C-alpha cells in the first residue's frame, strides 16, 4: 500500500466503494429471478393443473352422462359423443402429465389414468353385450362403473388439493424468501456502506496525513524554521514532494546562514570605522581641531546623528545574528517585571514629553518575580515603548500595562497611533519588515527591532503578538511564563 500512487489509491477506493454495491445489486437481481421463477411456477404449473382438473372433471361427467343415455336409448350417436369426451379426457390427462414435475401429482395422474382405462374397459364390454342383445349382469356392471368413477373423482379431488397445497407452499416460500432476502440485502447494504466508508477513510487518511505534514512544515518554513527534516513514507508523489521540500529548506537555510554571516561580518567591519567617525566628529564639535563655524557645527551634528543611527543599526544586526545563531548569552535570574517597566518608562519620558504624548503606567500589584534576563527584557520594553511613541502623533497617548493572565505575566504597550493593517500584524515581526502606514512614511526604521523582540521573548519561553485597528491605534503584547 505504501508504494501505491495517489491515482491508484483513489482507484482502489472507488472500487472498494462500488464493488459491494455491485454485489448487492447482483444478489438483488438473483433474488428477483428466483421470485419470477416461483411466480411462473404458480401461474404455469399449479394454476394450469387446477384448470386441467376442472376440464378432466367436466369431461368425465360428460362421459358418464352419454354412457347412461346410451344404455337407455342405445343410440350410436351418443356412443360417439362418449368417445369424443373420452378423447378429450385422455388429451387433458396427457397434458397434465407433461405439465407436472411433482412426483405426487404424477402418481395421482397415473392412478387416474388406470381407473379411467378400467372404466372405459367396463363400458366397452357392456356395449358389446348390448349390441349382441345378450343378457348380462347389468347391476354388477353399474356398480363397478360407479366405483371406478368415484375413484377417478377422488383422484381428481386429491389432484386439486395437491395443486392448491403446492401453490400455498410456493407462496409461503416466496414470502419467507422475500423476508430473508430483505434482511440479507439490508445487511449487505450496511456492510457495503461501512466497508466503503472505512476504505475511503483509510485511503483519504493515507493521503491527507502526509499532506498535513507538508502543510505544517511549510508553515514552519514560512515562519523562518528552515529544517529539512520532513519525513514522509508514502504515497510516492508526496514522498518526492517531501524530498524536494527538504532540499529547498536546506538550500534556504544555507542562504540564510550566508546572509547572516554576511551581515555579521559586515557589521563587525563597519562598527570600528563608524565609531572612529563618531569620535572624530565629537572631537571636531568640541573644537579640538580648531575653531568651527556655525554652519560647520550643523554639518558635524548631522554627521554625528547619522553615525549614531548607523552604529545602532550595526549593533542590531550583530544582536540579531547572534540570536539566530544561538550564540546570544542570557543571564536568567529572578527579576521583578514591574521594576523593568518603571525603568523603561523613565528612560522614554523625555521622548514622550518632546512630542507632548502622555505616557501612563497601569501595573498590577503583587506581580510575582519571573526568571528572565533583565537587560534583554528591558531591551524589549525600550523597543516597544519607543515604537509606540515614534508612531503616535503629537498630543496622543501611550499606556504601558501589566497583569496576570492565565497564569502568565502579560505586558501590553498601547498607543493612539494610525494603526497597522491586518495583513501586516504577523509579518512585522520578521526582520527588515515594516507595516505600510501612509501617515508614517516620514518615519524611518531598520525593521530589526521587532524581530529582536520576538527572538528575546521566544528564548524566554513566551510569545509576542500585535493587535490593531486602522485609525484607532495599536497594542503590542508579550507574555512570559511565571
C-alpha positions as CSV (number, residue, x, y, z in Angstrom):
1,X,0.0,0.0,0.0
2,X,2.9,2.4,0.8
3,X,4.2,2.2,-2.8
4,X,0.8,2.9,-4.4
5,X,0.4,6.3,-6.0
6,X,-2.4,8.7,-5.2
7,X,-4.1,7.7,-8.5
8,X,-4.0,4.0,-7.7
9,X,-5.2,4.7,-4.1
10,X,-8.2,6.6,-5.4
11,X,-9.0,3.8,-7.9
12,X,-8.9,1.3,-5.1
13,X,-11.1,3.5,-3.0
14,X,-13.7,3.8,-5.8
15,X,-13.6,0.0,-6.4
16,X,-13.9,-0.7,-2.7
17,X,-17.0,1.6,-2.6
18,X,-18.6,0.3,-5.8
19,X,-17.8,-3.5,-5.7
20,X,-20.0,-4.1,-2.6
21,X,-22.8,-2.1,-4.2
22,X,-22.5,-4.1,-7.4
23,X,-22.5,-7.3,-5.3
24,X,-25.8,-6.2,-3.6
25,X,-27.3,-5.4,-7.0
26,X,-26.3,-8.8,-8.4
27,X,-27.8,-10.5,-5.4
28,X,-31.0,-8.5,-5.7
29,X,-31.2,-9.5,-9.4
30,X,-30.7,-13.1,-8.5
31,X,-33.5,-12.9,-5.9
32,X,-35.8,-11.3,-8.4
33,X,-35.1,-14.1,-10.8
34,X,-36.0,-16.5,-8.0
35,X,-39.2,-14.7,-7.3
36,X,-40.0,-14.7,-11.1
37,X,-39.3,-18.4,-11.3
38,X,-41.6,-19.2,-8.3
39,X,-44.3,-16.9,-9.7
40,X,-44.1,-18.6,-13.1
41,X,-44.4,-22.0,-11.5
42,X,-47.6,-20.9,-9.7
43,X,-49.1,-19.5,-12.9
44,X,-47.8,-22.1,-15.4
45,X,-48.0,-25.3,-13.4
46,X,-50.3,-25.1,-10.3
47,X,-53.0,-22.9,-11.8
48,X,-53.0,-24.8,-15.1
49,X,-53.1,-28.1,-13.2
50,X,-56.2,-26.9,-11.4
51,X,-57.7,-25.8,-14.8
52,X,-56.9,-29.3,-16.2
53,X,-58.5,-30.9,-13.2
54,X,-61.7,-29.0,-13.9
55,X,-61.5,-30.0,-17.6
56,X,-61.0,-33.6,-16.7
57,X,-63.9,-33.5,-14.3
58,X,-66.2,-31.9,-16.9
59,X,-65.0,-34.5,-19.5
60,X,-65.6,-37.4,-17.1
61,X,-69.1,-36.1,-16.2
62,X,-69.8,-35.9,-20.0
63,X,-68.8,-39.5,-20.5
64,X,-70.9,-40.6,-17.6
65,X,-73.9,-38.7,-19.0
66,X,-73.5,-40.1,-22.6
67,X,-72.8,-43.5,-21.2
68,X,-76.0,-43.6,-19.2
69,X,-78.1,-42.2,-22.1
70,X,-76.6,-44.8,-24.5
71,X,-77.6,-47.7,-22.1
72,X,-81.1,-46.4,-22.0
73,X,-81.6,-45.4,-25.7
74,X,-78.9,-47.4,-27.4
75,X,-78.2,-44.5,-29.9
76,X,-74.8,-44.8,-31.6
77,X,-74.5,-41.0,-31.8
78,X,-74.5,-41.0,-28.0
79,X,-71.7,-43.5,-28.0
80,X,-69.8,-41.4,-30.5
81,X,-70.1,-38.4,-28.2
82,X,-68.9,-40.6,-25.3
83,X,-65.8,-41.4,-27.4
84,X,-65.2,-37.7,-28.1
85,X,-65.4,-37.0,-24.4
86,X,-63.1,-39.9,-23.8
87,X,-60.5,-38.5,-26.3
88,X,-60.8,-35.1,-24.6
89,X,-60.2,-36.7,-21.2
90,X,-57.2,-38.6,-22.5
91,X,-55.8,-35.4,-24.1
92,X,-56.2,-33.3,-20.9
93,X,-54.7,-36.1,-18.8
94,X,-51.6,-36.3,-21.1
95,X,-51.2,-32.5,-21.0
96,X,-51.5,-32.6,-17.2
97,X,-48.9,-35.3,-17.0
98,X,-46.5,-33.4,-19.3
99,X,-47.0,-30.3,-17.2
100,X,-46.4,-31.7,-13.8
101,X,-43.0,-32.4,-12.4
102,X,-44.2,-33.2,-8.9
103,X,-43.9,-37.0,-8.1
104,X,-47.1,-36.9,-6.0
105,X,-49.0,-35.4,-8.9
106,X,-47.5,-37.8,-11.3
107,X,-48.6,-40.7,-9.1
108,X,-52.2,-39.3,-8.9
109,X,-52.4,-38.8,-12.6
110,X,-51.1,-42.3,-13.3
111,X,-53.7,-43.7,-10.9
112,X,-56.5,-41.6,-12.5
113,X,-55.4,-42.9,-15.9
114,X,-55.5,-46.5,-14.8
115,X,-59.0,-46.1,-13.3
116,X,-60.2,-44.3,-16.4
117,X,-58.9,-47.2,-18.6
118,X,-60.7,-49.6,-16.4
119,X,-63.9,-47.5,-16.6
120,X,-63.6,-47.5,-20.4
121,X,-63.0,-51.2,-20.5
122,X,-66.1,-52.0,-18.4
123,X,-68.2,-49.8,-20.6
124,X,-66.8,-51.3,-23.8
125,X,-67.8,-54.8,-22.6
126,X,-71.2,-53.6,-21.7
127,X,-71.6,-52.1,-25.1
128,X,-70.7,-55.4,-26.7
129,X,-73.4,-57.2,-24.6
130,X,-76.0,-54.6,-25.6
131,X,-75.2,-54.7,-29.3
132,X,-75.3,-58.6,-29.3
133,X,-78.6,-58.5,-27.3
134,X,-77.1,-60.7,-24.7
135,X,-78.2,-60.9,-21.2
136,X,-75.5,-59.7,-18.7
137,X,-75.4,-58.7,-15.0
138,X,-76.3,-55.0,-15.5
139,X,-76.4,-54.2,-11.8
140,X,-72.8,-55.6,-11.4
141,X,-71.5,-53.5,-14.3
142,X,-73.2,-50.4,-12.9
143,X,-71.7,-51.0,-9.5
144,X,-68.2,-51.5,-11.0
145,X,-68.5,-48.3,-13.1
146,X,-69.8,-46.2,-10.2
147,X,-66.9,-47.5,-8.0
148,X,-64.3,-46.7,-10.8
149,X,-65.8,-43.2,-11.3
150,X,-65.7,-42.5,-7.6
151,X,-62.1,-43.4,-7.5
152,X,-61.4,-41.2,-10.6
153,X,-63.3,-38.3,-8.9
154,X,-61.4,-38.9,-5.7
155,X,-58.1,-38.8,-7.6
156,X,-59.1,-35.5,-9.3
157,X,-60.1,-34.1,-5.9
158,X,-56.7,-35.1,-4.5
159,X,-55.0,-33.6,-7.6
160,X,-56.8,-30.3,-7.0
161,X,-55.9,-30.3,-3.3
162,X,-52.3,-31.1,-4.1
163,X,-52.1,-28.3,-6.6
164,X,-53.6,-25.8,-4.1
165,X,-51.1,-27.1,-1.5
166,X,-48.2,-26.6,-3.9
167,X,-49.4,-23.1,-4.6
168,X,-49.6,-22.4,-0.9
169,X,-46.2,-23.8,-0.3
170,X,-44.7,-21.8,-3.1
171,X,-46.3,-18.6,-1.9
172,X,-45.1,-19.4,1.6
173,X,-41.6,-20.0,0.3
174,X,-41.8,-16.8,-1.7
175,X,-42.8,-14.8,1.4
176,X,-40.1,-16.5,3.5
177,X,-37.5,-15.9,0.8
178,X,-38.6,-12.3,0.5
179,X,-38.2,-11.7,4.2
180,X,-34.8,-13.4,4.3
181,X,-33.7,-11.6,1.1
182,X,-34.8,-8.3,2.5
183,X,-32.8,-8.9,5.7
184,X,-29.8,-10.2,3.8
185,X,-29.9,-7.3,1.3
186,X,-30.2,-4.8,4.2
187,X,-27.2,-6.4,6.0
188,X,-25.2,-6.5,2.8
189,X,-26.1,-2.8,2.1
190,X,-25.0,-1.8,5.6
191,X,-21.8,-3.8,5.3
192,X,-21.2,-2.3,1.9
193,X,-21.6,1.2,3.2
194,X,-19.4,0.6,6.2
195,X,-16.8,-1.1,4.1
196,X,-16.9,1.8,1.6
197,X,-16.7,4.4,4.3
198,X,-13.9,2.5,6.1
199,X,-11.9,2.1,2.9
200,X,-12.4,5.7,1.8
201,X,-11.4,6.9,5.3
202,X,-8.3,4.8,5.3
203,X,-7.2,5.9,1.8
204,X,-8.1,9.5,2.4
205,X,-6.2,9.4,5.7
206,X,-3.2,7.9,4.0
207,X,-3.2,10.9,1.6
208,X,-4.3,13.6,3.9
209,X,-1.9,12.9,6.8
210,X,1.3,13.3,4.6
211,X,-0.2,16.4,3.1
212,X,-0.9,17.8,6.5
213,X,2.7,17.2,7.5
214,X,3.8,19.0,4.4
215,X,1.4,21.9,5.1
216,X,2.6,22.2,8.8
217,X,6.2,22.1,7.7
218,X,5.5,24.8,5.1
219,X,4.1,27.0,7.8
220,X,7.2,26.4,9.9
221,X,9.3,27.3,6.9
222,X,7.3,30.5,6.3
223,X,8.0,31.4,9.9
224,X,11.7,31.1,9.4
225,X,12.2,27.5,10.7
226,X,14.2,26.1,7.8
227,X,14.8,22.5,8.9
228,X,14.9,19.9,6.1
229,X,13.6,17.1,8.4
230,X,10.3,16.3,6.7
231,X,9.9,12.5,6.7
232,X,7.0,11.1,4.7
233,X,6.8,7.4,3.9
234,X,4.0,7.4,1.2
235,X,2.5,7.9,-1.2
236,X,5.3,8.3,-3.8
237,X,4.2,11.7,-5.1
238,X,4.2,13.2,-1.7
239,X,7.5,11.4,-0.8
240,X,9.0,13.1,-3.8
241,X,7.4,16.4,-2.7
242,X,8.9,16.0,0.8
243,X,12.4,15.4,-0.7
244,X,12.1,18.5,-2.8
245,X,10.8,20.4,0.2
246,X,13.7,19.2,2.4
247,X,16.2,20.1,-0.4
248,X,14.6,23.6,-0.6
249,X,14.8,24.1,3.2
250,X,18.4,23.0,3.2
251,X,19.2,25.5,0.4
252,X,17.3,28.3,2.0
253,X,19.0,27.5,5.3
254,X,22.3,27.8,3.6
255,X,21.3,31.1,2.0
256,X,20.0,32.4,5.3
257,X,23.3,31.4,7.0
258,X,25.3,33.1,4.3
259,X,23.2,36.2,4.7
260,X,23.5,36.2,8.5
261,X,27.3,35.6,8.2
262,X,27.5,38.4,5.7
263,X,25.6,40.8,8.0
264,X,27.6,39.8,11.0
265,X,30.9,40.2,9.1
266,X,29.9,43.5,7.6
267,X,28.6,44.7,11.0
268,X,32.0,43.9,12.6
269,X,33.8,45.6,9.8
270,X,31.5,48.7,9.9
271,X,31.4,49.2,13.6
272,X,35.1,50.2,14.0
273,X,35.2,52.9,11.3
274,X,31.8,54.2,12.4
275,X,33.0,54.5,15.9
276,X,36.1,56.4,14.7
277,X,33.9,58.7,12.6
278,X,31.6,59.3,15.6
279,X,34.5,60.1,18.0
280,X,36.3,62.3,15.4
281,X,33.1,64.2,14.8
282,X,32.6,64.8,18.6
283,X,36.2,66.0,18.8
284,X,35.6,68.5,16.0
285,X,32.5,69.7,17.7
286,X,34.4,70.2,20.9
287,X,36.9,72.4,19.0
288,X,39.9,70.1,19.3
289,X,40.8,70.6,15.6
290,X,40.3,74.4,15.7
291,X,37.6,76.9,15.7
292,X,34.5,75.8,13.7
293,X,31.8,78.0,12.2
294,X,28.0,77.5,12.9
295,X,27.5,76.0,9.5
296,X,30.3,73.5,10.1
297,X,28.8,72.7,13.5
298,X,25.4,72.0,12.0
299,X,27.0,69.7,9.4
300,X,29.1,67.9,12.1
301,X,26.0,67.4,14.2
302,X,24.2,65.8,11.3
303,X,27.2,63.5,10.7
304,X,27.2,62.6,14.4
305,X,23.5,61.8,14.4
306,X,23.7,59.6,11.3
307,X,26.8,57.9,12.7
308,X,24.8,57.1,15.9
309,X,21.9,55.7,13.7
310,X,24.4,53.5,11.7
311,X,26.1,52.3,14.9
312,X,22.6,51.4,16.3
313,X,21.8,49.5,13.1
314,X,25.1,47.7,13.2
315,X,24.5,46.7,16.8
316,X,21.0,45.5,16.0
317,X,22.4,43.4,13.1
318,X,25.0,41.9,15.4
319,X,22.5,41.1,18.1
320,X,20.1,39.5,15.6
321,X,22.9,37.5,14.0
322,X,24.0,36.1,17.4
323,X,20.4,35.3,18.3
324,X,19.7,33.5,15.0
325,X,23.0,31.5,15.5
326,X,22.0,30.7,19.1
327,X,25.1,32.4,20.4
328,X,23.4,35.2,22.4
329,X,24.1,34.7,26.1
330,X,21.2,35.1,28.6
331,X,21.6,35.8,32.3
332,X,18.5,34.3,33.7
333,X,17.6,35.3,37.3
334,X,14.5,36.1,39.3
335,X,13.5,39.6,38.4
336,X,10.5,41.8,39.2
337,X,8.9,42.8,35.8
338,X,7.4,46.0,37.4
339,X,10.9,47.4,38.1
340,X,11.9,46.9,34.5
341,X,8.8,48.6,33.2
342,X,9.3,51.6,35.5
343,X,12.9,51.9,34.4
344,X,12.0,51.7,30.7
345,X,9.2,54.3,31.1
346,X,11.5,56.7,32.9
347,X,14.0,56.4,30.1
348,X,11.4,57.1,27.5
349,X,9.7,60.1,29.2
350,X,11.9,62.7,27.5
351,X,10.9,61.4,24.1
352,X,7.2,61.5,25.1
353,X,7.5,65.0,26.6
354,X,9.1,66.2,23.4
355,X,6.1,65.1,21.4
356,X,3.5,66.1,24.0
357,X,2.5,62.5,24.4
358,X,1.1,61.3,27.7
359,X,2.9,58.2,28.9
360,X,0.9,56.3,31.6
361,X,1.5,53.2,33.6
362,X,-1.1,50.6,34.7
363,X,0.9,48.0,36.6
364,X,-0.9,45.3,38.6
365,X,0.1,45.0,42.2
366,X,1.9,41.9,43.7
367,X,3.2,40.6,40.4
368,X,5.5,37.6,41.1
369,X,9.1,37.6,40.1
370,X,10.0,35.8,37.0
371,X,13.1,34.1,35.7
372,X,14.3,36.4,32.9
373,X,17.4,38.2,31.6
374,X,16.6,41.7,32.9
375,X,18.7,43.5,30.3
376,X,17.1,41.7,27.4
377,X,13.6,42.2,28.6
378,X,14.5,45.9,29.2
379,X,15.6,46.0,25.6
380,X,12.2,44.6,24.6
381,X,10.4,47.3,26.6
382,X,12.5,50.1,25.2
383,X,11.8,48.9,21.7
384,X,8.1,48.6,22.1
385,X,7.6,51.8,24.1
386,X,10.0,53.7,21.7
387,X,8.0,52.5,18.7
388,X,4.7,53.5,20.3
389,X,6.0,57.0,20.9
390,X,7.6,57.2,17.5
391,X,4.3,56.3,15.6
392,X,1.9,58.2,17.9
393,X,1.1,61.7,16.6
394,X,1.7,64.8,18.9
395,X,-0.8,65.1,21.6
396,X,-1.6,61.4,21.7
397,X,-1.1,58.8,24.4
398,X,0.7,55.6,25.2
399,X,-0.3,53.2,28.0
400,X,2.0,50.5,29.4
401,X,0.1,47.9,31.5
402,X,0.8,44.6,33.0
403,X,-1.0,41.9,34.9
404,X,-1.5,38.1,35.3
405,X,-3.4,36.4,32.5
406,X,-4.0,32.6,32.6
407,X,-1.0,32.2,35.0
408,X,1.4,34.2,32.8
409,X,2.6,37.7,33.2
410,X,1.3,39.8,30.3
411,X,2.7,43.2,29.3
412,X,0.8,45.4,26.9
413,X,2.0,48.6,25.2
414,X,-0.9,50.5,23.6
415,X,-0.8,53.7,21.6
416,X,-3.2,56.1,19.8
417,X,-1.3,56.0,16.5
418,X,-2.6,55.3,13.0
419,X,-2.9,51.5,13.5
420,X,-1.5,48.6,11.5
421,X,-3.2,46.9,8.5
422,X,-4.4,43.4,9.4
423,X,-2.3,41.7,6.8
424,X,0.9,43.2,8.5
425,X,0.1,42.1,12.1
426,X,2.3,38.9,11.7
427,X,4.9,40.0,9.2
428,X,6.0,43.0,11.2
429,X,7.9,40.6,13.5
430,X,10.1,39.4,10.6
431,X,13.4,41.1,10.0
432,X,13.5,44.0,7.6
433,X,9.7,44.2,7.6
434,X,7.7,47.3,8.5
435,X,4.0,47.9,8.3
436,X,2.7,50.0,5.4
437,X,1.2,53.1,7.1
438,X,0.6,56.1,4.9
439,X,0.7,58.6,7.8
440,X,4.2,57.3,8.9
441,X,6.0,57.5,5.6
442,X,8.4,60.0,7.0
443,X,9.3,57.7,10.0
444,X,12.3,55.6,9.2
445,X,13.3,52.4,10.9
446,X,15.6,49.5,10.5
447,X,13.0,46.8,10.5
448,X,15.0,44.8,13.0
449,X,13.6,45.9,16.4
450,X,10.5,43.7,16.4
451,X,12.5,40.8,15.1
452,X,14.9,41.1,18.0
453,X,11.9,41.4,20.4
454,X,10.4,38.2,19.0
455,X,13.7,36.3,19.4
456,X,14.2,37.5,23.0
457,X,10.6,36.7,24.1
458,X,10.7,33.3,22.3
459,X,14.0,32.5,24.0
460,X,12.3,33.1,27.4
461,X,9.5,30.6,26.5
462,X,6.9,33.3,25.9
463,X,5.2,34.8,22.9
464,X,4.6,38.2,21.4
465,X,1.8,39.5,19.1
466,X,0.2,42.7,17.9
467,X,-3.4,43.9,18.0
468,X,-4.5,46.8,15.9
469,X,-7.4,48.6,14.1
470,X,-6.6,51.2,11.5
471,X,-7.2,54.7,12.7
472,X,-7.6,53.6,16.4
473,X,-4.1,52.7,17.5
474,X,-2.2,49.5,18.2
475,X,-1.2,47.3,21.0
476,X,1.9,45.2,21.3
477,X,1.7,42.4,23.8
478,X,4.1,39.8,25.2
479,X,3.5,37.2,27.8
480,X,6.1,35.4,30.0
481,X,5.6,32.2,32.0
482,X,5.8,32.6,35.7
